[in-house]
Amino acid sequence: MTHDTDDAPRTDPTRLDLDETENGLQAPPRACHDGTPDLAALLRTGEKWGWVDDDGGIHVRAGQFNEDRVVARVPPSKRAETIANLLLRFQEVEDRYGALRKDLRRSKNPARDLKTMQSFVHWVEGAEAIGDYDSLLGRAHAEIARIESRLAEGRSDKLGLVERAEALAESSKWRLAGEAMDELMEEWKRSGTAGREQDEALWHRFSEARRTFFNRRSAHFAELKQSRSEARETKEALIVRAGELAPSTDFENTFGAMQDLLEEWKRAGSAGRDIDDQLWERFYAVRDPFFERRKAHMAEQRRRQGGGARGGGPHEKGSSGGRQRGGPRRGGDRRSGGPSQGRSRGGDPGVLSSSLADLVGPLRDLFPADREAEKTRDSGKKGNDSGSRSDDS
């Protein structure tokens, strides 16, 4: 260090205003074994970190993180002691950083830690002490970078959760999306902080996305409950109407009415799987007797038509031949290739029609058709059935 003669000090050289309100680091100089400061050793160290100008100002040397600045101004008579004091006080600053760093390692609030560390750095940059500022501030800035990285990681994690929640907000896969929303909430609880302001902003977006989804889901199920209730009422009414139609002997018109009821049933919508199954069983139970009676009626009509053909008489209105059940077995005719085949070769269209009915009728009785197929089949044969009823009337 350069020493020169100077007048009275402009400031109190023994006072280091590091942090008057928080720590008060005005510690006495460290002593040798006999209790006196080792000034020689301290001054040798001071040459590395400070220098004295011609006016008696004691400077901290400029470095990577700090500028050259005056930390004290004393007369030559007190210069050595003041420099020693400033060097010792820098060691107090180092000790404080060590304690602060231990606290930060145990902390779970990086946003607060960042502010604490930034305040520490600002305080150190103005400390009235001489020492290795490059090393101390370098470590402090590295700690700040570590905390900022932790906060950035927390923000990235939370932002990812927000974006996933917003993507689910418009989903209509209610069960899967609901489970995914619950998982996102658990991940949110485990995620790190991004700082109070960032956390609050991201939470607002996250909770809004969740609220949107769950409100939509609630509205959907309320609407579904209403529609299922209406579907159940509709189907209950259809069951009653089917029960009223079931005893009818007007097979042609009632068949059409029954099919109309079935179409209404399809358009009624769902009342819920279990309820639908129960209602369908009831609907089927009241309709089925009508279709069984209709099937028996049609089989009887076919048998009557076949009996008239085997008797050899024409199917005239009011004739009794169509109702007779006598004559050779139809199966025998088919197996033997006898009379029925002879009639089919003749030129009488009535005989040909009766023979075909005689062949097909028993097969229909053995293999009943599906209701829908029966509708198609019967609609194509309404004319024949009407004619048969005319003949029998």
C-alpha positions as CSV (number, residue, x, y, z in Angstrom):
1,M,0.0,0.0,0.0
2,T,1.1,3.6,-0.6
3,H,1.2,5.8,2.5
4,D,1.4,9.5,2.5
5,T,1.0,12.2,5.1
6,D,-2.4,13.6,5.6
7,D,-4.4,15.7,8.0
8,A,-7.2,14.8,10.4
9,P,-9.6,12.1,9.3
10,R,-12.8,13.1,7.6
11,T,-14.8,10.0,9.0
12,D,-14.4,7.8,12.0
13,P,-12.0,5.0,10.7
14,T,-12.9,2.6,13.4
15,R,-16.6,2.4,12.4
16,L,-17.8,0.0,9.7
17,D,-21.5,0.6,8.9
18,L,-22.1,-2.8,7.3
19,D,-25.6,-3.2,8.6
20,E,-26.5,-1.0,11.6
21,T,-30.0,-2.3,12.1
22,E,-29.5,-6.0,11.3
23,N,-26.1,-7.4,12.4
24,G,-23.8,-4.7,13.7
25,L,-20.5,-6.2,12.6
26,Q,-18.3,-3.8,14.6
27,A,-16.3,-6.7,16.1
28,P,-12.9,-5.9,17.7
29,P,-9.7,-6.9,15.7
30,R,-8.6,-10.4,16.2
31,A,-5.7,-10.8,18.6
32,C,-2.4,-12.7,18.8
33,H,-1.8,-15.1,21.6
34,D,-0.9,-12.2,23.9
35,G,-4.2,-10.5,23.1
36,T,-2.8,-7.8,20.7
37,P,-3.7,-7.7,17.0
38,D,-1.3,-9.2,14.6
39,L,-1.0,-6.0,12.6
40,A,2.0,-7.1,10.5
41,A,0.2,-10.1,9.1
42,L,-3.0,-8.1,8.5
43,L,-1.1,-5.3,6.7
44,R,0.5,-7.9,4.4
45,T,-2.9,-9.2,3.5
46,G,-4.2,-5.7,3.1
47,E,-1.7,-4.9,0.4
48,K,-3.5,-7.5,-1.8
49,W,-7.1,-6.2,-1.4
50,G,-6.7,-2.4,-0.8
51,W,-4.5,0.6,-1.2
52,V,-4.1,4.2,0.2
53,D,-4.3,7.3,-1.9
54,D,-2.4,10.5,-1.3
55,D,-5.2,12.0,0.7
56,G,-5.2,9.2,3.2
57,G,-8.2,7.4,1.7
58,I,-8.2,3.6,2.1
59,H,-9.6,2.0,-1.0
60,V,-10.9,-1.4,-1.9
61,R,-9.3,-2.6,-5.1
62,A,-11.6,-3.0,-8.1
63,G,-12.5,-6.5,-9.1
64,Q,-15.0,-8.5,-11.3
65,F,-18.0,-7.8,-9.0
66,N,-17.0,-4.5,-7.3
67,E,-15.6,-1.1,-8.2
68,D,-12.7,0.7,-6.6
69,R,-14.1,2.7,-3.7
70,V,-13.0,4.4,-0.5
71,V,-13.9,2.7,2.7
72,A,-12.1,4.9,5.2
73,R,-10.0,8.1,5.4
74,V,-7.5,8.4,8.3
75,P,-4.3,10.2,9.2
76,P,-1.1,8.3,8.9
77,S,-0.9,7.7,12.6
78,K,-4.0,5.6,12.6
79,R,-3.7,4.0,9.1
80,A,-2.2,0.7,10.1
81,E,-4.7,0.0,12.8
82,T,-7.7,1.1,10.6
83,I,-6.6,-1.2,7.8
84,A,-6.3,-4.1,10.2
85,N,-9.7,-3.4,11.5
86,L,-11.2,-3.3,8.0
87,L,-9.6,-6.6,7.2
88,L,-11.0,-8.3,10.3
89,R,-14.4,-6.9,9.6
90,F,-14.4,-8.4,6.1
91,Q,-13.8,-11.8,7.8
92,E,-17.0,-11.1,9.8
93,V,-18.8,-10.6,6.5
94,E,-17.5,-13.9,5.3
95,D,-18.7,-15.6,8.5
96,R,-22.1,-14.1,8.0
97,Y,-22.3,-15.4,4.4
98,G,-21.4,-18.9,5.7
99,A,-24.3,-18.8,8.2
100,L,-26.7,-17.4,5.6
101,R,-25.8,-20.1,3.2
102,K,-26.6,-22.8,5.7
103,D,-30.0,-21.2,6.3
104,L,-30.7,-21.2,2.6
105,R,-29.9,-24.9,2.2
106,R,-32.6,-25.7,4.8
107,S,-35.1,-23.2,3.4
108,K,-38.2,-24.3,1.3
109,N,-39.0,-20.8,0.2
110,P,-36.7,-19.9,-2.7
111,A,-38.5,-16.8,-3.6
112,R,-37.8,-15.4,-0.1
113,D,-34.2,-16.8,-0.3
114,L,-33.6,-14.9,-3.5
115,K,-34.6,-11.6,-1.9
116,T,-32.5,-12.3,1.1
117,M,-29.4,-13.1,-1.1
118,Q,-29.9,-10.1,-3.3
119,S,-30.1,-7.9,-0.2
120,F,-26.9,-9.5,1.2
121,V,-25.1,-8.8,-2.1
122,H,-26.3,-5.2,-2.1
123,W,-25.1,-4.8,1.5
124,V,-21.7,-6.4,0.8
125,E,-21.1,-4.0,-2.1
126,G,-21.3,-1.1,0.2
127,A,-19.5,-2.7,3.2
128,E,-16.8,-0.7,4.9
129,A,-14.3,-3.6,4.9
130,I,-11.3,-4.7,3.0
131,G,-11.0,-8.3,1.6
132,D,-11.5,-10.7,-1.3
133,Y,-14.7,-9.3,-2.7
134,D,-14.3,-11.2,-5.9
135,S,-14.4,-14.5,-4.2
136,L,-17.3,-13.6,-1.8
137,L,-19.5,-11.9,-4.3
138,G,-18.7,-14.6,-6.9
139,R,-20.1,-17.2,-4.5
140,A,-23.0,-15.0,-3.6
141,H,-24.0,-14.5,-7.3
142,A,-23.6,-18.3,-7.9
143,E,-26.1,-18.9,-5.0
144,I,-28.5,-16.3,-6.5
145,A,-28.2,-18.2,-9.9
146,R,-29.0,-21.5,-8.2
147,I,-32.1,-20.0,-6.5
148,E,-33.2,-18.4,-9.8
149,S,-32.8,-21.7,-11.5
150,R,-34.9,-23.4,-8.9
151,L,-37.6,-20.8,-9.3
152,A,-37.5,-21.1,-13.1
153,E,-37.8,-24.9,-12.7
154,G,-40.8,-24.4,-10.5
155,R,-42.4,-22.0,-13.0
156,S,-41.8,-24.4,-15.9
157,D,-43.4,-27.3,-13.9
158,K,-46.4,-25.2,-13.0
159,L,-46.8,-23.8,-16.5
160,G,-46.8,-27.3,-17.9
161,L,-49.5,-28.3,-15.4
162,V,-51.6,-25.2,-16.4
163,E,-51.3,-26.0,-20.1
164,R,-52.4,-29.6,-19.5
165,A,-55.3,-28.5,-17.4
166,E,-56.4,-26.0,-20.1
167,A,-56.2,-28.7,-22.7
168,L,-58.5,-30.9,-20.6
169,A,-60.9,-28.1,-19.8
170,E,-63.0,-28.6,-23.0
171,S,-62.8,-32.4,-23.0
172,S,-66.1,-34.4,-22.9
173,K,-64.4,-37.6,-21.8
174,W,-65.8,-37.0,-18.3
175,R,-64.4,-39.9,-16.4
176,L,-60.9,-39.9,-17.9
177,A,-60.5,-36.2,-17.9
178,G,-61.8,-35.9,-14.3
179,E,-59.2,-38.5,-13.2
180,A,-56.5,-36.6,-15.1
181,M,-57.6,-33.3,-13.4
182,D,-57.2,-34.9,-10.0
183,E,-53.7,-36.2,-11.0
184,L,-52.7,-32.7,-12.1
185,M,-53.8,-31.3,-8.7
186,E,-51.6,-33.8,-6.9
187,E,-48.7,-32.8,-9.2
188,W,-49.3,-29.2,-8.5
189,K,-49.0,-29.8,-4.8
190,R,-45.6,-31.5,-5.3
191,S,-44.3,-28.9,-7.8
192,G,-41.8,-26.2,-6.7
193,T,-42.6,-22.5,-6.3
194,A,-42.1,-19.9,-9.0
195,G,-42.4,-17.0,-6.5
196,R,-45.5,-15.5,-5.0
197,E,-46.6,-13.4,-7.9
198,Q,-45.9,-16.1,-10.5
199,D,-47.5,-18.8,-8.3
200,E,-50.7,-16.7,-8.0
201,A,-50.9,-15.9,-11.7
202,L,-50.4,-19.6,-12.7
203,W,-52.8,-20.8,-10.0
204,H,-55.5,-18.5,-11.4
205,R,-55.1,-20.1,-14.8
206,F,-54.9,-23.6,-13.4
207,S,-58.0,-23.2,-11.2
208,E,-59.9,-21.5,-13.9
209,A,-59.3,-24.5,-16.3
210,R,-60.4,-26.9,-13.6
211,R,-63.5,-24.8,-12.8
212,T,-64.4,-24.8,-16.5
213,F,-64.1,-28.5,-16.8
214,F,-66.0,-29.4,-13.7
215,N,-68.8,-26.9,-14.4
216,R,-69.2,-28.4,-17.8
217,R,-69.3,-31.9,-16.4
218,S,-71.9,-30.9,-13.8
219,A,-74.0,-29.3,-16.4
220,H,-73.7,-32.4,-18.7
221,F,-74.8,-34.8,-16.0
222,A,-77.6,-32.6,-14.9
223,E,-78.8,-32.5,-18.5
224,L,-78.3,-36.3,-18.8
225,K,-80.3,-36.9,-15.7
226,Q,-83.1,-34.8,-17.1
227,S,-83.0,-36.5,-20.5
228,R,-82.9,-40.0,-18.9
229,S,-85.9,-39.1,-16.8
230,E,-87.8,-37.9,-19.9
231,A,-86.7,-41.1,-21.8
232,R,-88.0,-43.2,-18.9
233,E,-91.4,-41.5,-18.9
234,T,-91.7,-41.8,-22.7
235,K,-90.8,-45.6,-22.6
236,E,-93.2,-46.2,-19.7
237,A,-95.9,-44.6,-21.8
238,L,-95.0,-46.7,-24.8
239,I,-95.3,-49.9,-22.7
240,V,-98.8,-48.8,-21.7
241,R,-99.8,-48.2,-25.3
242,A,-98.3,-51.5,-26.4
243,G,-100.3,-53.3,-23.7
244,E,-103.4,-51.6,-25.0
245,L,-102.7,-52.8,-28.5
246,A,-101.7,-56.3,-27.6
247,P,-105.2,-57.9,-27.4
248,S,-106.2,-56.7,-30.9
249,T,-107.2,-59.2,-33.6
250,D,-106.7,-56.6,-36.3
251,F,-103.4,-58.1,-37.1
252,E,-102.5,-56.0,-40.1
253,N,-103.2,-52.5,-38.6
254,T,-102.0,-53.4,-35.2
255,F,-98.8,-54.8,-36.6
256,G,-98.1,-51.4,-38.1
257,A,-99.0,-49.7,-34.9
258,M,-96.6,-51.9,-33.0
259,Q,-93.8,-51.1,-35.4
260,D,-94.5,-47.4,-34.9
261,L,-94.2,-47.9,-31.2
262,L,-90.8,-49.6,-31.7
263,E,-89.6,-46.6,-33.8
264,E,-90.7,-44.2,-31.1
265,W,-88.8,-46.4,-28.6
266,K,-85.6,-46.0,-30.6
267,R,-86.1,-42.2,-30.7
268,A,-86.8,-41.9,-27.0
269,G,-83.2,-42.0,-26.0
270,S,-81.5,-43.8,-23.1
271,A,-82.9,-44.0,-19.6
272,G,-79.7,-45.5,-18.3
273,R,-78.4,-48.9,-19.0
274,D,-80.0,-50.8,-16.1
275,I,-83.3,-49.0,-16.5
276,D,-83.3,-49.5,-20.2
277,D,-82.8,-53.2,-19.8
278,Q,-85.7,-53.4,-17.4
279,L,-88.0,-51.3,-19.5
280,W,-87.2,-53.3,-22.6
281,E,-88.0,-56.5,-20.9
282,R,-91.4,-55.1,-20.0
283,F,-91.9,-53.7,-23.5
284,Y,-91.1,-57.0,-25.1
285,A,-93.3,-58.9,-22.7
286,V,-96.4,-56.9,-23.6
287,R,-95.7,-57.0,-27.3
288,D,-94.7,-60.6,-27.6
289,P,-98.2,-62.2,-27.1
290,F,-99.6,-60.1,-30.0
291,F,-96.8,-61.3,-32.3
292,E,-97.3,-64.9,-31.2
293,R,-101.0,-64.8,-31.9
294,R,-100.3,-63.1,-35.2
295,K,-97.8,-65.8,-36.2
296,A,-100.3,-68.5,-35.3
297,H,-103.0,-66.7,-37.2
298,M,-100.9,-66.4,-40.3
299,A,-99.9,-70.1,-40.0
300,E,-103.5,-71.0,-39.8
301,Q,-104.3,-68.9,-42.9
302,R,-101.5,-70.7,-44.8
303,R,-102.8,-74.1,-43.7
304,R,-106.3,-73.2,-44.8
305,Q,-105.0,-72.1,-48.2
306,G,-103.0,-75.3,-48.6
307,G,-106.0,-77.4,-47.6
308,G,-108.3,-75.8,-50.2
309,A,-105.7,-76.5,-52.9
310,R,-105.5,-80.2,-51.9
311,G,-109.3,-80.5,-52.0
312,G,-109.2,-79.5,-55.7
313,G,-111.8,-76.7,-55.3
314,P,-111.3,-73.1,-56.2
315,H,-110.7,-70.5,-53.4
316,E,-113.9,-68.6,-53.6
317,K,-115.3,-66.2,-51.0
318,G,-117.4,-68.1,-48.5
319,S,-116.2,-71.5,-49.6
320,S,-115.5,-74.0,-46.8
321,G,-112.8,-75.8,-48.7
322,G,-110.2,-73.4,-47.6
323,R,-110.8,-74.2,-44.0
324,Q,-110.6,-78.0,-44.4
325,R,-107.5,-79.6,-42.8
326,G,-107.9,-83.0,-44.6
327,G,-106.1,-84.5,-47.5
328,P,-102.7,-86.1,-47.9
329,R,-99.8,-85.0,-45.7
330,R,-98.0,-82.0,-47.2
331,G,-94.7,-83.6,-46.3
332,G,-95.7,-86.7,-48.2
333,D,-96.6,-84.7,-51.3
334,R,-93.1,-83.1,-51.2
335,R,-91.3,-86.3,-50.6
336,S,-93.2,-88.3,-53.2
337,G,-93.3,-85.7,-55.9
338,G,-96.9,-86.8,-56.5
339,P,-100.1,-84.8,-56.5
340,S,-98.6,-81.5,-55.5
341,Q,-96.1,-81.6,-58.3
342,G,-98.8,-82.6,-60.8
343,R,-100.8,-79.6,-59.8
344,S,-97.9,-77.2,-60.1
345,R,-97.4,-78.3,-63.7
346,G,-101.0,-77.5,-64.5
347,G,-102.3,-74.2,-65.8
348,D,-104.5,-73.2,-62.9
349,P,-102.8,-70.2,-61.1
350,G,-104.9,-70.8,-58.0
351,V,-103.6,-74.4,-57.7
352,L,-100.0,-73.2,-58.2
353,S,-100.4,-70.5,-55.5
354,S,-101.9,-73.0,-53.0
355,S,-99.1,-75.5,-53.7
356,L,-96.4,-73.0,-53.0
357,A,-98.1,-72.0,-49.7
358,D,-98.3,-75.7,-48.8
359,L,-94.5,-76.0,-49.3
360,V,-93.4,-72.8,-47.6
361,G,-95.8,-72.6,-44.7
362,P,-94.4,-75.4,-42.5
363,L,-90.8,-74.1,-43.0
364,R,-91.9,-70.7,-41.7
365,D,-93.4,-72.3,-38.6
366,L,-90.2,-74.1,-37.9
367,F,-88.0,-71.1,-38.4
368,P,-89.7,-67.9,-37.2
369,A,-88.2,-64.7,-38.7
370,D,-86.9,-61.7,-36.8
371,R,-89.5,-59.0,-36.1
372,E,-87.9,-56.6,-38.5
373,A,-87.6,-59.1,-41.3
374,E,-91.2,-60.2,-40.6
375,K,-92.3,-56.6,-41.1
376,T,-90.6,-56.4,-44.5
377,R,-91.9,-59.8,-45.5
378,D,-95.5,-59.1,-44.5
379,S,-95.5,-55.6,-46.1
380,G,-94.7,-57.3,-49.4
381,K,-97.5,-59.8,-48.9
382,K,-100.3,-57.7,-47.6
383,G,-102.2,-58.2,-50.8
384,N,-102.0,-61.9,-50.6
385,D,-103.0,-61.9,-46.9
386,S,-105.9,-59.6,-47.7
387,G,-107.0,-61.9,-50.4
388,S,-106.8,-64.9,-48.1
389,R,-109.0,-63.1,-45.5
390,S,-111.5,-62.2,-48.3
391,D,-111.7,-65.8,-49.3
392,D,-112.2,-66.9,-45.7
393,S,-114.7,-64.3,-44.8
